[in-house]
Each structure stands twice: as structure tokens, then as C-alpha cells.
Amino acid sequence: MAHSSKKHASVDRPKSRMVGLLAQFDDPESLIAAGTRAREAGYRRMDAYTPYPVHGIDEAIGIRRTVLPFVVLAIGLSACAFGLFLQYYANAADWSPIFPGYAFLISGKPIFSLPANIPVTFEITVLSSAFAAFFGMWAMNKLPRLANPLHRISRFRRATNDRFFLLIESGDEKYDGSRSRQQLEEWGAEAIEEVHEDLTDREFPKILKLAGLVLLFLLLVPPVMIYRNSGAVSRAPRLHFMPDMDWQDKAKTQTLAPDFSGSGDHKGLFADGRAMRPPLPGTIAIGMLENDLDYHRGFEAPLDSFAGHGSSGPAQLAGQFSLQDEAPAGGDAAAQDGAAQDGAAGAGVQDPAAPPE
């Protein structure tokens, strides 16, 4: 009995639905006049079809401006902010306990600089805005559609040639079959037809469903093969799809430089054989000067000399040598050297020129 009831339910299910009334007009003026009167009569769910753009039709049938530009603007600004934040987080934010960034000081350059991050920010903003405009247009126009019921109306083919049409949808609150037809006749319609939608047109073709399943199965094959062979050992040579890229001479960071000369000494670009530039003698990176008092003042100060000064020991020592730097240029040079030695002895610092104890 249950099987029989399901069978009858599938048979009794309607195969079509009423879409609305389609009215044909011979000129754009009649279409605009009918659209204006329909809007004044309270109709809101209607649309017009013309072979070319007709000025004033949007106002006549009450079409409001699209919100798509504001959607594109919102997504573009969000993408811009996200692009900047992502670059800052990856290159300057090492404070996060979860997936921290990597604040890497390179040649004294700022950890984060806005001009250096503009290209990526610009690209992600433009790309996101283009995607928002494209897919937003599809969504707002309810696309894609497998079928359009208007295409089953033979006279509607002239909508791309020399006729103008007004569709009043049956879902409108003011819609009434006989009364709406009578109103369209009063507004100058040359012909009126009921539009029905075949509900079977909404069904996705079975051949496409089967093709999708086959494609999904084929897409799963490479990941399964990669997972199966992960960690496996093979004596077969590696496949080189792009030999020029695999065998090119290139230098990777923190490694030996490639042997460009072929002599086997790996001299490369730098004398010590490194693949990256070593620090230049006598220089210090910007922003690191205050962290290296020895390099800043030019002598080696033992940590024991700061035992009695607490946390302000290095600052006091720097202040003492600042007084030395501000000594007058004239006068006895020997006296200045003696004062410098006395200051170093008072701070508990050994004279660099004296022999070690």
C-alpha cells in the first residue's frame, strides 16, 4: 500500500506551474505607458523585454538601482585590509602563539614597510573585486538557469527583433488572472498569453550527473596515489618535467653557493662560499645599534663590570663615554687619554691597550 501511495503521489504531482501573463506591444511608447500604469495599479513583480535598450523603462516598471556596486566595494575593501594584515602577520608579527609570523631583519630594512606590500595588496583587491562583480551578477540574476519558460512562447522570439513584451508574474499580490488580463487589454496590449513553466526543465540532466561523478572519481585518483606512495623508496630516477628549472644554477639561503666555475671550490659570488651576503666589516644593521654596546663604543666590556650598576650599568657607561666624546678639541692629548683611562678604571673596565691580567 505504501508503495502504491508513493506511485500515485508522483503521478498526481503537477508537472507545470503558472508563471504569469505575457503582453505584446508594437512600439516602446506603448510598453512604457503600460508599465507605468501597471506600477500605478500596484504591480511590483513584472519585467519588460525589448529588442534594444529603451530609455525610461526602468522607471516605468519600478526597477531599482542594483546593489552590486556596493557589494563589489565592500569585498574590495575587505580584501585590501586582509591582504595588508596577512603580509604584516607573516613578516612582522611573531607574537602570536598560534601560527606565528617570522620577523626577519634584512640589511637593516624595516620589518614592515607599506610601499613594499602595495603590489600584493593591489592584486588581491582587484582580483576579489572582479570575482565579486562576476559571481555577484550571476547570483542576483539567478543564473545559471537550465531553461526559461518564455522560450516556449512562439511569439516571444520577436523580442529580439521588432516587438516589445511586458510580463506580470503570478506571484504578485495584485495578480488576478481575469482582472490582470482585462487591465493589459485596456493598456493597449496587442496579444496576451499565459506563461507556464514545465517543472521537468528544472531537473538536472542525468547524463551530466553521471559525468560529474566520473570526473569526481578521476580527481580523487592523484591524491590517493600520492598518499599511497608517500614515504616510499624507489630506485627509479626522478621525473623531471622541467629540466631547465630543476638543474639551473641557483643559490638558496643558508647554503653553499653553486659552483659556477666548475672548479669544485664553491667560491660563487662571495669569498667565503656563502650563498648570501655576509655582514660588512665595521657596519651594524639599523635598529640594532643600541643592542650592541661593545660595537657601538669600540671596546670589549666584561659583564662583571656591570654587576654593581644594576640594569642602568650600560647606560651609565655610555654616559661616561659621552662626556669623553664631548671633551674640547684643544688641550693636551695626553691629559685626555689619562682622563679616559681614569673613567674606564672607575667604571671597572680594562684598558684595551693594557696587557690582560
Secondary structure as GFF3:
##gff-version 3
##sequence-region A 1 357
A	DSSP	alpha_helix	2	12	.	.	.	ID=ss1
A	DSSP	beta_strand	16	25	.	.	.	ID=ss2
A	DSSP	alpha_helix	28	40	.	.	.	ID=ss3
A	DSSP	beta_strand	46	49	.	.	.	ID=ss4
A	DSSP	alpha_helix	57	61	.	.	.	ID=ss5
A	DSSP	alpha_helix	68	91	.	.	.	ID=ss6
A	DSSP	three_ten_helix	115	117	.	.	.	ID=ss7
A	DSSP	alpha_helix	118	140	.	.	.	ID=ss8
A	DSSP	three_ten_helix	149	152	.	.	.	ID=ss9
A	DSSP	three_ten_helix	154	160	.	.	.	ID=ss10
A	DSSP	beta_strand	164	169	.	.	.	ID=ss11
A	DSSP	alpha_helix	177	186	.	.	.	ID=ss12
A	DSSP	beta_strand	191	198	.	.	.	ID=ss13
A	DSSP	three_ten_helix	199	202	.	.	.	ID=ss14
A	DSSP	alpha_helix	206	229	.	.	.	ID=ss15
A	DSSP	alpha_helix	243	246	.	.	.	ID=ss16
A	DSSP	three_ten_helix	289	291	.	.	.	ID=ss17
A	DSSP	alpha_helix	293	297	.	.	.	ID=ss18
A	DSSP	three_ten_helix	303	306	.	.	.	ID=ss19
A	DSSP	three_ten_helix	310	312	.	.	.	ID=ss20
A	DSSP	alpha_helix	313	325	.	.	.	ID=ss21
A	DSSP	alpha_helix	333	346	.	.	.	ID=ss22
###
